[in-house]
Amino acid sequence: MKISCNEKELELDGAQAGSDLAQKMNLSDPSQAVALYINGKAKDFKETIHPGDQVEILSFDDPRGKEVFWHSSAHVLAQAILRLWPDAKPTIGPPIDAGFYYDFANLSLSEDDFPKIEEEIQKIVKENYRPEKYLFKDKKEALERFKDNPYKQELIRELPDDAPITGYKQGEFFDLCRGPHLSSIGKVKALKVTKTSSAYWRGDSTREMLTRVYAISFPDRKLLKDYITLLEEAKKRDHRVLGSKLELFSFFDVAPGMPIIQPNGMYIWNQLLDFWRILHRKARYKEIKTPAMMDRKLWEISGHWDNYRQNMYISEIDEHTYAIKPMNCPACMLYFSSKSHSYRDLPLRIGEIGHVHRHELSGSLTGLLRVRAFHQDDAHIFMRPCDIKSEILGVLKLVDQVYKTFGLTYKIELSTRPEKNTIGTDEDWRLATDGLKDALEEWGMPYRINEGDGAFYGPKIDLHVEDTLKRTWQCGTIQLDMALPQRFELKYTDSDGTEKRPVMIHRVLYGSIERFLALLIEHFAGRFPLWLNPRAVRVLCVADRHAEYAKQVAAEIEDAGLPVEVDDTNESVSKKVRLAQMDQVNYMLTIGDHECENKTVSLRSRDNVVYGEMPLKKFLESAEKEFKDRSLTSYFVS
């Protein structure tokens, strides 16, 4: 029989298991075969492959491979903890962006317990179990199997009556799980328990408090060593720590997940928006502003009420139900419908910096990375079907320009139709998906397909940004939508005089501006380039008698458009320099007797490079150019 495996056509003698195929494939490292995908769906390696199947054997390097690897590792962690604390009650243990966690009831531990957990894990890995799948006959059997675990029982009861219920066994450990898993636990060569914390059951603050244990694992010990090094560097760059130290933002208990952006943070914020607006004016976008709260009827038309209500903030006013917007798109539909449109008006590109609110679980809130109130640099492009490719290419051009300005690289992922809860016809989804694929093929960058991870209204291109530490952040997205224009009965008059339905692109570049700010803080480690830094220049007085000239210097720098501060405190110059460097000031200008007499400045950088005395005009010429060019590096040469 013929199959396609990892984009190669193979001829097999007959149907066989994925594990057999993995052995026969000419893999450089067969142990790296950590995940099996058949026709776009993750499967166990015992799954039978049939003629015509599209098969992928994935390594740990693939995000989908990591997900399976870490999911299996979560079972190893739970097994080790139950061996050490038999009375603990396991609840859920999913993979996350970096590793995995498992939540337990009736468990108390500290970091002092990590070494013995890791020691027990090593024993389990050496035992090299092969996870075995078990299919329950019905819900009754599953409930009986987990009769001593109310958390598993709650999950089972919520499953549809006709849904298959499965569990996985490795040694004495058995867990409710849909899988799939590694072919053998011995592939887990290195595992480290990273932290423990408290977490509410299912993220609900009204439910029981559980103990959450975080860990990460790898198929190679060197990868773990590299990760620990990365983790140490990441701690130094934590945007929550730097955000407080550099006075960029803060949170308060009265508004969980809703940040206050401080003046220094607002400077960076406004620089980001100014840059965004310049690019979008050149690309012929128009900007609008829409209401924060709108009637339930609007959300019913858009489909959000049925598909997203659990994440929306809802209020009753004058016997009407209103919702604070979690997304900007429905209001933009209203804008389009407010006047008649001709084909000559299209493509119509409408942007909005929209303030949206989403009810995220309290346990998931993480600084600026996961918040409940944030701003999206949204845009909606209304167009004819013949414009799809050119408009998507135009968005990709903007994406490339934005990310490269910050020294960021990115990867592209095409997410296709989810299995459930989508709107639009099969034909609409096919046309939309093909349109995105055609544009990506012409763009020429490699991309991978993420089956079933599209929005409920259309497929999307996700843009995963890579920072200095090679970590990826999901920021921008480009979504093609034929359903919302239909739901809102949008139309334009075509060249033949007939009314047609426009096609629409949803897209963001920064994504959440709060999240993008967090990314930049960690990417630059708080050492912002001149054009982004609210503390770009600081003038240091040697003594009180130099303050008047220092203020004159600061006034000229401010007139040139650069942020500037004057340090005229009674501290020593060396201490003022150290403080400025700790505040990540780009340039320090020292003013003493000599500089006052010659009307000059003495320049030093935060990297402690001393450029020496120079006329203020010379400093401004280079600094202004560096600022206006949005350069990532200094224009001064020592």
C-alpha positions as CSV (number, residue, x, y, z in Angstrom):
1,M,0.0,0.0,0.0
2,K,1.1,3.6,-0.5
3,I,1.1,6.3,2.2
4,S,2.6,9.7,2.6
5,C,4.9,10.0,5.6
6,N,6.8,13.3,6.4
7,E,6.0,14.4,2.8
8,K,7.6,11.3,1.3
9,E,5.7,8.7,-0.7
10,L,6.2,5.2,0.8
11,E,5.2,1.8,-0.3
12,L,4.3,-0.6,2.5
13,D,3.5,-4.3,2.4
14,G,0.3,-3.9,4.3
15,A,-1.4,-2.1,7.2
16,Q,1.0,-1.6,10.1
17,A,1.3,0.3,13.4
18,G,2.9,3.7,13.6
19,S,5.7,2.3,15.8
20,D,6.7,-0.1,13.1
21,L,6.8,2.7,10.5
22,A,8.9,4.8,12.9
23,Q,11.5,2.0,13.0
24,K,11.5,1.7,9.2
25,M,11.8,5.4,8.5
26,N,15.4,6.6,7.9
27,L,15.4,8.9,10.9
28,S,18.7,10.4,12.0
29,D,17.6,9.7,15.6
30,P,14.7,7.2,15.9
31,S,14.4,8.1,19.7
32,Q,13.2,11.5,18.6
33,A,10.0,10.0,17.1
34,V,7.9,11.4,19.9
35,A,4.5,12.0,18.2
36,L,2.5,10.5,15.5
37,Y,-0.1,12.4,13.4
38,I,-2.4,10.6,11.0
39,N,-4.5,12.7,8.6
40,G,-3.8,15.8,10.8
41,K,-4.8,14.2,14.2
42,A,-2.5,13.1,17.0
43,K,-2.5,9.3,17.5
44,D,-0.8,6.7,19.6
45,F,2.1,4.9,17.9
46,K,0.0,1.7,18.2
47,E,-2.5,3.1,15.8
48,T,-2.9,1.3,12.5
49,I,-1.9,3.1,9.3
50,H,-4.0,2.5,6.2
51,P,-3.6,3.0,2.5
52,G,-3.6,6.6,1.4
53,D,-3.0,8.0,5.0
54,Q,-1.1,11.2,5.4
55,V,1.4,10.4,8.2
56,E,3.7,12.7,10.2
57,I,6.3,11.3,12.6
58,L,7.3,14.3,14.7
59,S,10.4,15.0,16.7
60,F,10.6,17.0,20.0
61,D,11.6,20.1,17.9
62,D,8.0,20.3,16.5
63,P,5.6,22.1,18.9
64,R,3.1,19.3,18.4
65,G,5.9,16.8,19.3
66,K,6.6,18.8,22.5
67,E,2.9,18.7,23.4
68,V,2.7,14.9,23.3
69,F,6.1,14.6,25.0
70,W,5.1,16.9,27.9
71,H,1.7,15.3,28.2
72,S,3.3,11.9,28.8
73,S,5.8,13.5,31.2
74,A,2.9,14.9,33.2
75,H,1.8,11.3,33.8
76,V,5.3,10.4,34.9
77,L,5.2,13.3,37.4
78,A,1.8,12.3,38.8
79,Q,3.0,8.6,39.1
80,A,6.1,9.7,41.1
81,I,4.1,12.0,43.4
82,L,1.5,9.2,44.1
83,R,4.3,6.8,45.0
84,L,5.6,9.3,47.5
85,W,2.2,10.7,48.7
86,P,-0.3,7.9,48.1
87,D,-3.2,9.9,49.6
88,A,-2.9,12.7,47.1
89,K,-5.7,13.1,44.6
90,P,-4.6,13.9,41.0
91,T,-6.9,16.2,39.0
92,I,-5.6,17.5,35.7
93,G,-2.1,17.8,34.2
94,P,-1.9,19.5,30.8
95,P,1.1,20.5,28.7
96,I,1.7,24.3,28.6
97,D,4.0,26.7,26.6
98,A,7.1,25.5,28.5
99,G,6.7,22.1,30.1
100,F,3.6,21.0,32.0
101,Y,2.0,20.9,35.4
102,Y,-0.2,18.6,37.4
103,D,-2.7,19.7,40.1
104,F,-3.3,17.7,43.2
105,A,-5.8,17.8,46.1
106,N,-4.8,16.6,49.5
107,L,-1.1,17.3,48.9
108,S,1.3,19.7,50.6
109,L,4.9,20.0,49.5
110,S,7.8,22.5,49.1
111,E,10.9,23.0,47.0
112,D,12.7,20.8,49.5
113,D,10.7,17.9,48.1
114,F,11.8,18.4,44.5
115,P,14.9,16.2,44.7
116,K,13.1,13.2,45.9
117,I,10.3,13.6,43.3
118,E,13.0,13.8,40.6
119,E,14.7,10.7,42.1
120,E,11.4,8.8,41.9
121,I,10.9,10.0,38.3
122,Q,14.3,8.6,37.3
123,K,13.2,5.2,38.7
124,I,10.0,5.3,36.6
125,V,11.9,6.3,33.5
126,K,14.3,3.4,33.9
127,E,11.3,1.1,34.3
128,N,10.4,2.3,30.7
129,Y,6.7,1.6,30.7
130,R,4.8,1.6,27.5
131,P,1.6,3.6,28.0
132,E,-1.5,1.4,27.4
133,K,-4.8,2.8,26.3
134,Y,-8.1,1.6,27.9
135,L,-11.5,2.3,26.4
136,F,-14.3,2.3,29.0
137,K,-17.6,0.6,28.1
138,D,-19.6,3.5,29.3
139,K,-19.7,6.5,31.7
140,K,-20.9,4.2,34.6
141,E,-17.7,2.1,34.3
142,A,-15.5,5.2,34.3
143,L,-17.2,6.7,37.3
144,E,-16.8,3.4,39.2
145,R,-13.1,3.2,38.3
146,F,-12.5,6.7,39.8
147,K,-15.0,6.4,42.6
148,D,-12.4,7.7,45.1
149,N,-11.6,10.8,43.1
150,P,-14.4,13.4,42.9
151,Y,-12.4,15.6,40.6
152,K,-12.1,12.9,37.9
153,Q,-15.7,12.0,38.4
154,E,-16.7,15.7,37.8
155,L,-14.9,15.6,34.5
156,I,-16.5,12.3,33.5
157,R,-20.0,13.5,34.3
158,E,-19.5,16.5,32.0
159,L,-18.7,14.4,29.0
160,P,-21.4,13.8,26.4
161,D,-23.1,10.5,26.9
162,D,-22.0,9.2,23.6
163,A,-18.4,10.4,23.9
164,P,-15.7,7.7,24.1
165,I,-14.0,7.7,27.5
166,T,-10.4,6.5,27.7
167,G,-7.7,6.1,30.3
168,Y,-4.0,5.3,30.1
169,K,-2.0,2.9,32.3
170,Q,1.7,2.8,32.9
171,G,2.8,0.4,35.6
172,E,0.6,0.8,38.7
173,F,-0.5,4.3,37.5
174,F,-3.8,4.8,35.7
175,D,-5.3,8.1,34.7
176,L,-8.3,9.4,32.9
177,C,-6.9,10.7,29.6
178,R,-7.7,11.0,25.9
179,G,-4.1,10.7,24.9
180,P,-2.1,10.2,22.8
181,H,1.2,9.4,24.5
182,L,4.8,8.5,23.9
183,S,5.5,4.9,22.7
184,S,7.7,4.4,25.8
185,I,8.4,6.4,28.9
186,G,12.2,5.8,28.5
187,K,12.2,8.6,25.9
188,V,12.1,11.0,28.8
189,K,15.8,11.4,29.4
190,A,15.7,14.5,31.6
191,L,13.0,16.0,33.8
192,K,13.2,18.9,36.3
193,V,10.5,20.0,38.7
194,T,10.6,23.8,38.5
195,K,8.1,25.2,41.0
196,T,5.0,24.6,43.0
197,S,2.1,27.0,43.7
198,S,-1.6,27.0,44.7
199,A,-4.3,26.9,42.1
200,Y,-8.1,26.8,42.3
201,W,-9.8,23.7,40.9
202,R,-10.7,24.6,37.3
203,G,-9.4,28.2,37.9
204,D,-12.6,29.1,39.9
205,S,-11.9,31.1,43.1
206,T,-15.1,29.6,44.7
207,R,-13.7,26.1,44.4
208,E,-11.1,24.0,46.3
209,M,-7.5,25.2,46.5
210,L,-5.1,22.6,45.0
211,T,-1.4,22.2,44.9
212,R,0.1,22.7,41.4
213,V,3.5,21.2,40.5
214,Y,5.3,22.5,37.5
215,A,8.0,20.6,35.6
216,I,9.7,20.4,32.2
217,S,11.3,17.4,30.4
218,F,13.5,16.7,27.4
219,P,14.7,13.8,25.3
220,D,18.3,14.8,25.9
221,R,20.2,16.0,29.1
222,K,21.9,18.7,27.2
223,L,18.6,20.3,26.3
224,L,17.8,20.5,30.0
225,K,21.1,22.1,30.7
226,D,20.5,24.7,28.0
227,Y,17.0,25.3,29.3
228,I,18.3,25.9,32.9
229,T,20.7,28.5,31.5
230,L,17.9,30.1,29.5
231,L,15.7,30.1,32.6
232,E,18.3,31.9,34.6
233,E,18.6,34.6,31.9
234,A,14.8,34.8,31.6
235,K,14.5,35.5,35.4
236,K,16.8,38.6,34.9
237,R,14.5,39.7,32.1
238,D,11.1,39.1,33.8
239,H,8.9,41.9,32.7
240,R,7.1,42.0,36.0
241,V,10.3,42.7,37.9
242,L,11.7,45.1,35.3
243,G,8.3,46.8,34.9
244,S,8.2,47.6,38.6
245,K,11.9,48.6,38.7
246,L,11.7,50.9,35.7
247,E,8.2,52.2,36.7
248,L,6.4,51.0,33.6
249,F,3.2,49.5,34.9
250,S,1.5,48.2,38.0
251,F,-1.4,46.0,39.2
252,F,-3.8,46.4,42.1
253,D,-6.1,43.9,43.8
254,V,-9.2,46.1,43.1
255,A,-8.7,45.4,39.3
256,P,-7.1,42.0,38.9
257,G,-5.7,41.5,35.4
258,M,-6.3,45.1,34.5
259,P,-2.9,47.0,34.5
260,I,-2.2,50.7,35.2
261,I,0.4,51.9,32.7
262,Q,2.6,54.4,34.4
263,P,4.1,57.5,32.7
264,N,7.3,55.7,31.7
265,G,5.3,52.9,30.3
266,M,3.0,55.3,28.5
267,Y,6.0,56.9,26.8
268,I,6.8,53.5,25.2
269,W,3.1,52.8,24.6
270,N,2.8,56.1,22.6
271,Q,5.9,55.4,20.6
272,L,4.5,52.0,19.6
273,L,1.2,53.6,18.6
274,D,2.9,56.5,16.7
275,F,4.9,54.0,14.7
276,W,1.8,51.9,14.1
277,R,-0.2,54.9,12.8
278,I,2.6,56.1,10.5
279,L,2.8,52.7,8.9
280,H,-0.9,52.4,8.5
281,R,-1.4,55.8,7.0
282,K,1.2,54.9,4.4
283,A,-0.7,51.6,3.8
284,R,-4.0,53.6,3.3
285,Y,-5.8,52.5,6.5
286,K,-8.5,54.6,8.1
287,E,-8.8,54.6,11.9
288,I,-12.1,54.5,13.9
289,K,-13.1,54.2,17.5
290,T,-16.1,52.1,18.6
291,P,-18.2,51.7,21.8
292,A,-16.9,49.7,24.7
293,M,-20.3,48.2,25.6
294,M,-23.0,47.1,23.2
295,D,-26.4,45.4,23.3
296,R,-26.7,41.6,23.5
297,K,-28.4,41.6,20.1
298,L,-25.2,42.6,18.4
299,W,-23.3,39.7,20.0
300,E,-26.0,37.3,19.0
301,I,-25.7,38.4,15.4
302,S,-21.9,38.1,15.5
303,G,-22.0,34.6,17.1
304,H,-20.0,35.7,20.1
305,W,-23.0,35.2,22.4
306,D,-23.2,31.5,21.6
307,N,-19.5,30.8,21.2
308,Y,-17.7,33.2,23.6
309,R,-20.2,34.3,26.3
310,Q,-18.3,32.6,29.2
311,N,-15.4,35.1,28.5
312,M,-17.6,38.2,28.4
313,Y,-18.5,40.8,31.1
314,I,-22.2,41.3,31.0
315,S,-24.5,44.0,32.6
316,E,-28.2,44.7,32.8
317,I,-29.1,48.4,32.0
318,D,-32.6,49.7,31.5
319,E,-33.9,46.1,31.3
320,H,-31.5,45.4,28.4
321,T,-28.5,43.0,28.5
322,Y,-25.2,44.6,27.4
323,A,-21.8,43.1,27.1
324,I,-18.4,44.9,27.3
325,K,-16.7,44.0,24.0
326,P,-14.2,41.1,24.0
327,M,-13.4,41.9,20.4
328,N,-13.7,44.9,18.1
329,C,-15.0,43.2,14.9
330,P,-18.8,43.4,15.4
331,A,-18.7,47.2,15.9
332,C,-16.6,47.5,12.7
333,M,-19.4,45.6,10.9
334,L,-21.7,48.4,12.0
335,Y,-19.3,51.0,10.7
336,F,-19.2,49.3,7.2
337,S,-23.0,49.0,7.1
338,S,-23.5,52.7,8.0
339,K,-23.2,53.8,4.4
340,S,-23.4,52.3,0.9
341,H,-20.3,51.0,-0.8
342,S,-19.2,50.5,-4.4
343,Y,-16.5,48.1,-5.7
344,R,-14.5,51.3,-6.2
345,D,-14.3,51.7,-2.3
346,L,-12.7,48.3,-1.9
347,P,-10.4,47.2,-0.5
348,L,-11.5,49.2,2.5
349,R,-8.9,49.0,5.4
350,I,-10.2,50.1,8.8
351,G,-8.0,50.1,11.9
352,E,-8.8,50.5,15.5
353,I,-6.8,50.5,18.8
354,G,-9.6,48.8,20.6
355,H,-9.8,48.4,24.4
356,V,-11.3,45.0,25.0
357,H,-12.2,42.9,28.1
358,R,-12.1,39.1,28.5
359,H,-12.9,37.1,31.6
360,E,-9.7,35.1,32.0
361,L,-9.5,32.6,34.9
362,S,-7.7,34.2,37.8
363,G,-5.1,31.4,38.0
364,S,-4.0,32.1,34.4
365,L,-3.3,35.9,34.9
366,T,0.4,36.5,34.3
367,G,1.7,40.1,34.4
368,L,1.0,41.8,31.0
369,L,1.2,38.4,29.2
370,R,-2.3,37.3,30.3
371,V,-4.7,40.1,31.4
372,R,-8.4,40.8,31.4
373,A,-8.3,44.2,29.9
374,F,-6.1,45.0,27.0
375,H,-5.8,46.9,23.7
376,Q,-5.7,45.3,20.3
377,D,-4.2,47.0,17.2
378,D,-7.1,45.7,15.2
379,A,-7.9,46.2,11.6
380,H,-10.6,44.8,9.3
381,I,-10.2,44.8,5.5
382,F,-13.3,44.6,3.4
383,M,-12.6,43.4,-0.1
384,R,-13.7,41.4,-3.1
385,P,-12.7,37.7,-3.4
386,C,-10.1,38.7,-6.1
387,D,-8.3,40.9,-3.6
388,I,-7.7,38.1,-1.0
389,K,-4.1,37.2,-2.0
390,S,-2.9,40.8,-2.6
391,E,-4.4,42.0,0.7
392,I,-2.9,39.2,2.8
393,L,0.4,39.9,1.1
394,G,0.0,43.5,2.1
395,V,-0.6,42.6,5.7
396,L,2.4,40.2,5.7
397,K,4.6,43.1,4.4
398,L,3.4,45.2,7.4
399,V,4.1,42.3,9.7
400,D,7.6,42.0,8.4
401,Q,8.3,45.7,8.7
402,V,7.0,45.9,12.3
403,Y,8.8,43.0,13.7
404,K,12.1,43.7,12.0
405,T,12.1,47.2,13.5
406,F,12.3,45.7,16.9
407,G,14.9,43.1,15.9
408,L,12.4,40.3,16.2
409,T,12.2,37.3,13.9
410,Y,8.9,35.3,13.5
411,K,7.5,32.0,12.4
412,I,4.2,31.4,10.6
413,E,1.5,28.9,11.4
414,L,-1.7,28.3,9.4
415,S,-4.6,27.3,11.7
416,T,-7.5,25.5,10.0
417,R,-11.2,24.9,10.9
418,P,-12.0,23.6,14.4
419,E,-14.0,20.4,14.7
420,K,-16.9,22.0,16.6
421,N,-18.7,25.3,17.2
422,T,-17.9,27.1,13.9
423,I,-20.0,29.3,11.7
424,G,-20.0,29.5,7.9
425,T,-20.4,26.8,5.2
426,D,-17.9,24.1,4.2
427,E,-17.4,26.0,0.9
428,D,-16.7,29.3,2.7
429,W,-14.1,27.5,4.9
430,R,-12.5,25.9,1.8
431,L,-12.2,29.1,-0.1
432,A,-10.9,31.0,3.0
433,T,-8.3,28.4,3.8
434,D,-7.1,28.1,0.1
435,G,-6.8,31.9,0.0
436,L,-4.5,32.0,3.0
437,K,-2.4,29.1,1.6
438,D,-2.0,30.8,-1.8
439,A,-0.8,34.0,-0.2
440,L,1.6,32.1,2.1
441,E,3.1,30.2,-0.8
442,E,3.7,33.5,-2.7
443,W,5.2,35.1,0.4
444,G,7.8,32.4,0.4
445,M,8.5,31.9,4.1
446,P,8.2,28.4,5.5
447,Y,5.0,27.7,7.5
448,R,3.4,24.8,9.3
449,I,-0.3,23.8,9.4
450,N,-2.0,23.7,12.8
451,E,-5.0,21.6,12.2
452,G,-8.3,22.6,13.9
453,D,-6.9,25.7,15.7
454,G,-8.7,28.3,13.7
455,A,-11.2,30.9,15.0
456,F,-14.8,29.9,15.1
457,Y,-15.5,32.1,12.2
458,G,-12.6,31.4,9.9
459,P,-9.0,30.0,9.4
460,K,-6.1,32.2,10.4
461,I,-2.4,32.8,10.1
462,D,-0.7,33.0,13.5
463,L,2.6,34.9,13.8
464,H,4.9,33.5,16.5
465,V,7.6,36.1,17.3
466,E,11.0,35.0,18.5
467,D,13.0,37.1,21.0
468,T,16.6,37.4,21.9
469,L,16.4,34.2,24.0
470,K,14.9,32.3,21.1
471,R,11.5,32.1,23.0
472,T,8.4,32.4,20.9
473,W,5.4,34.6,21.6
474,Q,2.1,34.4,19.7
475,C,1.4,38.0,18.7
476,G,0.0,38.8,15.3
477,T,-2.8,37.0,13.5
478,I,-4.4,37.3,10.1
479,Q,-7.9,35.8,9.9
480,L,-10.0,35.4,6.7
481,D,-13.7,35.6,7.4
482,M,-16.7,35.1,5.0
483,A,-19.2,34.4,7.8
484,L,-19.5,37.8,9.7
485,P,-20.1,39.8,6.5
486,Q,-23.0,37.4,5.8
487,R,-24.3,37.5,9.4
488,F,-24.4,41.3,9.3
489,E,-25.7,41.3,5.7
490,L,-22.9,43.5,4.4
491,K,-22.9,44.3,0.7
492,Y,-21.3,46.4,-2.0
493,T,-22.4,47.3,-5.5
494,D,-20.2,45.5,-8.1
495,S,-19.1,46.9,-11.5
496,D,-22.1,45.2,-13.1
497,G,-24.6,46.9,-10.8
498,T,-25.4,43.8,-8.7
499,E,-25.1,43.6,-5.0
500,K,-22.3,41.4,-3.7
501,R,-21.1,40.2,-0.3
502,P,-17.6,41.4,0.7
503,V,-14.9,39.1,2.1
504,M,-13.2,40.3,5.2
505,I,-9.8,40.0,6.9
506,H,-9.4,40.4,10.7
507,R,-5.8,41.2,11.6
508,V,-3.5,42.4,14.4
509,L,0.2,43.0,14.3
510,Y,1.2,43.8,17.9
511,G,-1.7,41.6,19.0
512,S,-2.3,42.8,22.6
513,I,-0.3,45.9,23.0
514,E,0.1,45.0,26.7
515,R,1.5,41.6,25.7
516,F,3.8,43.2,23.1
517,L,5.1,45.6,25.7
518,A,5.9,42.6,28.0
519,L,7.7,41.0,25.1
520,L,9.8,44.1,24.4
521,I,10.7,44.5,28.1
522,E,12.1,41.0,28.2
523,H,13.5,41.1,24.6
524,F,15.6,44.2,25.5
525,A,16.0,43.2,29.2
526,G,14.8,46.8,29.9
527,R,17.7,48.2,27.8
528,F,15.5,49.9,25.3
529,P,16.8,51.5,22.2
530,L,16.9,55.3,22.2
531,W,13.6,55.8,20.4
532,L,11.7,53.7,22.9
533,N,13.4,54.7,26.1
534,P,11.5,57.1,28.4
535,R,14.9,57.7,30.1
536,A,16.9,58.3,26.9
537,V,19.3,61.0,28.2
538,R,20.3,62.2,31.7
539,V,22.3,65.3,32.4
540,L,24.5,64.9,35.5
541,C,25.7,67.9,37.5
542,V,29.1,67.7,39.1
543,A,28.1,70.4,41.6
544,D,25.2,72.8,42.4
545,R,26.9,75.6,40.4
546,H,26.5,73.5,37.2
547,A,22.7,73.2,37.5
548,E,21.8,76.2,35.5
549,Y,23.8,75.2,32.4
550,A,22.6,71.6,32.8
551,K,19.1,72.8,32.6
552,Q,19.9,74.8,29.5
553,V,21.4,71.6,27.9
554,A,18.3,69.6,28.9
555,A,16.0,72.2,27.4
556,E,17.8,71.9,24.0
557,I,17.6,68.2,24.1
558,E,13.9,68.3,24.9
559,D,13.3,70.7,22.0
560,A,15.0,68.1,19.8
561,G,12.3,65.6,20.8
562,L,14.3,63.4,23.1
563,P,13.3,62.5,26.7
564,V,15.7,64.0,29.1
565,E,16.2,64.3,32.9
566,V,18.6,66.3,35.1
567,D,20.3,64.8,38.1
568,D,21.3,67.8,40.3
569,T,21.3,65.9,43.6
570,N,24.2,66.1,46.0
571,E,25.4,62.6,45.2
572,S,28.9,61.9,43.8
573,V,29.2,61.8,40.0
574,S,30.2,58.1,40.1
575,K,27.0,57.3,42.1
576,K,24.9,59.3,39.6
577,V,26.5,57.3,36.7
578,R,25.8,54.0,38.5
579,L,22.2,55.0,39.1
580,A,21.7,56.1,35.5
581,Q,23.1,52.8,34.3
582,M,20.8,50.9,36.6
583,D,17.9,53.0,35.2
584,Q,19.1,51.9,31.7
585,V,19.6,55.5,30.5
586,N,21.1,55.4,27.0
587,Y,23.3,58.4,27.3
588,M,24.7,60.4,30.3
589,L,26.0,63.9,29.8
590,T,28.2,65.1,32.6
591,I,28.4,68.8,33.3
592,G,31.3,70.3,35.3
593,D,33.4,73.5,35.3
594,H,35.1,72.7,32.0
595,E,31.9,71.9,30.2
596,C,30.2,75.1,31.5
597,E,33.1,77.2,30.4
598,N,33.3,75.6,26.9
599,K,29.6,75.1,26.4
600,T,30.2,71.4,25.8
601,V,29.1,68.1,27.4
602,S,31.0,64.9,28.4
603,L,29.3,61.8,27.0
604,R,29.1,58.4,28.5
605,S,26.8,55.4,27.5
606,R,25.0,53.0,29.7
607,D,27.6,50.3,28.6
608,N,30.2,52.5,30.3
609,V,31.8,53.6,27.0
610,V,33.3,57.1,27.6
611,Y,33.1,59.2,24.4
612,G,34.5,62.3,26.1
613,E,33.9,66.0,25.7
614,M,32.0,67.3,22.6
615,P,29.8,70.2,21.6
616,L,26.1,69.7,22.4
617,K,25.3,70.2,18.7
618,K,27.5,67.2,17.8
619,F,25.7,65.0,20.4
620,L,22.3,66.1,19.1
621,E,23.1,65.4,15.5
622,S,23.9,61.8,16.1
623,A,21.3,61.2,18.8
624,E,18.5,62.8,16.7
625,K,19.3,60.6,13.7
626,E,19.5,57.5,15.9
627,F,16.1,58.4,17.4
628,K,14.4,59.2,14.1
629,D,15.8,56.1,12.4
630,R,14.4,53.9,15.2
631,S,17.9,52.3,15.4
632,L,18.5,49.4,17.6
633,T,22.2,50.3,18.0
634,S,24.1,53.5,19.1
635,Y,25.3,55.9,16.4
636,F,28.2,57.0,18.5
637,V,31.7,55.6,17.8
638,S,34.3,55.6,20.5
